[in-house]
């Protein structure tokens, strides 16, 4: 119980400070089924994955960056095949800012290793144009509370609004 509370405190501190471990976002071809979704008032979607290798993901903090002139976040959830069991958390007041921090944690031991889908983001169109999508991994911990190296991936890497 103390370890869980300690892990939660570390996540909160890191998400507030945003000064910790950082891994560069990569977009391997096998994870990038590039799809431009367009249309007025259409939902624009992106998935965020973390490739943990053989590590069991316990907690993460990441930042999603997008162009708020083109799109804004409308919802962040997770589900589907190989999804991380912990629900992603974020501050809705940042959804129109162009930079949204997402944190998540899971205290169980039944987390799969490898590539995990940690968030499904629905965007709403704001104006015509293309918004690049980037993800910056701020911190990542295994189920024992140890930092490890991983890769964060966003797919697709841009969204286009045509109307």
N, C-alpha and C positions, 0 to 999 in steps of 0.2 A: 504494500500500500504506500509506503514512504517513497519507494522508487517511482511509482506512478505519479504521485504528487510532485516529486522532484522533476520528472520528465515534463509534466504540464507547466511547471514554473519556467523551465528552460525554454520551452516553446513560446510561451508568452513573452518572455524577455527578448528572445531572438526576433520574434515577429515585430516587436515594438522598436527595437534598435536597428534591425536590418544590417547589423555589422557582425558578420560571422563567416563561416565557411561559405564559399561560393564556387559553384561548378558551372562551366559554360554550357549553354543550351546547344544541343546538336540536333540535327534533323536528318537521320539516316533515311535513305530512299525507301527502305522496306516499311517505314512508319509514316510515309508521306503520301497517302492517296490524295494528291492535290485536288481539291474540289472547290471551285468558285461557286458560291451560292449567291444568287442575286434576286432582287425584286423589292418593290416597295412594301414595307411593313412585313416582310418575310422574316422568319427566324433564321439567324445565321449561327452555325454551330461549330465548335472546336472541341477536341479532346486533348487532355494533357496526360501524358504517360511518364512514369519514372522507371528507368531500367536499373534495377537494384543488383543485378548479377545474382550471386548466391546469398545475399543478405536478406534478412526478414525485415521489411519496413515497419517501423514502430511509429515514427512521427516525421513530419516534414514542414518546411516553410518555403514558399516560392512566391514569385511575383510575376504576374501576367501583364504584358505591356501591349497596348493597342492604341490606335489613333481615335481619340474621342470626338473628333470632327466627323468621322465616318460611321463609327459604331459605338455602342455602349453595352455593357453587360446587363442582361435582364435576369439571369438565373444561373446558379452554379450547383450542380448535383453530381452524382456518380452512380453508375450501374452498368450492368453488362458483364460480358465475359472477362475474366481475370481482373475484376475491379478490386481496388483496395477497400477493405471492409469498413474503414473509418470514414464518416461523412466529412466532406470538405467544409471548412468554415471561412467566412470572409465578412468584411464590413460593407454592407450595401451602400453606405454613403460614398464609397469609392467607385461605384459602378459606372459613373459618367466621367471619371477623372483621367482615364488613359493608363492607369496603373492600379491593379488590384492585387492585394496580398491574399494568398490562400494558405491556410494551415490545416493540418489534419493529424490525427493520432489514433492509434488502436492499441488496446492493452491485451488483446488475446494473443495466443500463440499459433493460431491456425492461418497465418498470413502466408500466401504463396510467395516464392521468390521470383526473380526474373523481372519481366516487364509488366508493370501494373498500371491500369487505368485509374488515375486518382481523381480526375474531375472531368465533367462534361459541362461546357459553358455555352449558354445560349446568349447570343448577342442580338440587339435590336438595331436596325438601321437608323442613322441620324441624317446623313446626306450622301449624295452620290460620290463614289470614289473607291479607292482600294486602301485597306488598312493592313499593314503588316502585323503579324502576331508573333510575339517573342515570349519566352518563359525563362526566368532566371531562378535557379535553385539556390536558396539562401542557406538552408541547413537541412540535414537529413540524419535520422537516428534509427538504429535497429531496435528490435524489441527489448534489448537489454539496456538501452539508453546510450549506446556508443555511436559516435559520429562515424560515417563512412562515405566513400566517394560514389557518386551515381550520376546518371545523365537524365536530364529532363527534356521531354520532346513535346511539341505542340503540333497538332495536325488538324486542319491545314495550316500553312505558315502565313496565309493572308486571307482576307475576306473582301469581296467586291460587291458593292451596292451599285446597281445600274439604273434604278429609277428613283 
